[in-house]
Amino acid sequence: MNSNSTLEHTRRLASDAVERAGDTVRSLRSGVQDYASRGMSSIAEGAVSAQRQLGQYTHATTRYVGEHPLKTALIAAAIGAAVAGVVMVMRSQRSRRY
């Protein structure tokens, strides 16, 4: 082989390698886009499902409050008192540390 044919052979090998690498990159890009598209679809479906469930919970809560207003007010007051108690205990413990 002379130097011209060796150089031409090397160029062809390099060109083939670049072409194969390009094909691989295009294939990977297509796969990534497909996964991203499926992921976005799953997220959208999850959001729709969550909205539907939240609507059901809202409806059930509204109905319960309408049917049992006094009981609901007592439950809310008890929860508020419990939260206030926890906050007061945490504040007293914090002030003791310093």
N, C-alpha and C positions, 0 to 999 in steps of 0.2 A: 504494500500500500504506500502510495506517496502521501505527502503532507496535505495536498488538496483533498484527496479522497478521505483521509482521516478527519480532516476538519469538517468536511461535509457530513460524514457519518456522525460525528459528535454533535453537529447542529441538528441533525434529524432526531437523534436520541434526546437531546434537550427539548426540542419542539414536541416530541411525543410525550415526554414527561410533563411538560407544561400543560398540554392538552388534557392528559389524564388527571392532573391536579385540578384543572378547571372543572372537569366533569364531576370530580369528587366534591368540590366546593359547592357547585350548583345543586348536587344531590343533597348535601348536608343542609344547605339553605332551605331547600324545599321541605325537608323533613322538619326543620325547626319551625318554619312558618306553619306547617300543618299542626304541630304540637301546640303552638301558640294559639292558633285558631280554635282548636278543640278546648284548650284551657279557658279561653275567653267565653266560649259557649257554655261550658260548665259553670263558670262564675255567674253568667247571666241567668241560667236556669236556677241556680241556688238563690239568687236575689229575688227572682219571681216567687219561688217557693217560700222564702222567708217573709215576703210581703203578704202572701196569701195567709200564712199562719198567723202573722201579726194581726191581720184583719179579723181572723177568727177569734183570737184572744181578746181583741178590743171589743168585739161584739158580745162575747160571753161575759166579759167584765162589766160592760155597760148594762147588760140584762140583769146581772147579779146585783149591781148597785141599785138598780131600779126596783128590784123585788125585795131587797133587804137593806134599806137605807140606814137604819139605826145600827144594825149589826156591822155594816161596812164602816160607819163612823167610829164605832168602838174599836174595831180592828186597827183602823188607821191611827187612832189615839194611842193604842197600846204599842204599836210599832214606833211611833214618834217618841213615846216615853222611853222605850228600850234604847233607841238610838241616842237620846239625850243622856241617858245613864251611862252608856259606853263612853260618850264624849267626855262627860264629867270625870269618870274614872281615869281616862287617858290623860286629861289635863292635870289631875292631881298627882299622877305618877310622874309626869314630866316635870312638874314644879318641884318635886322632892329630889330629883336627880341633880338639880343645879344648885 
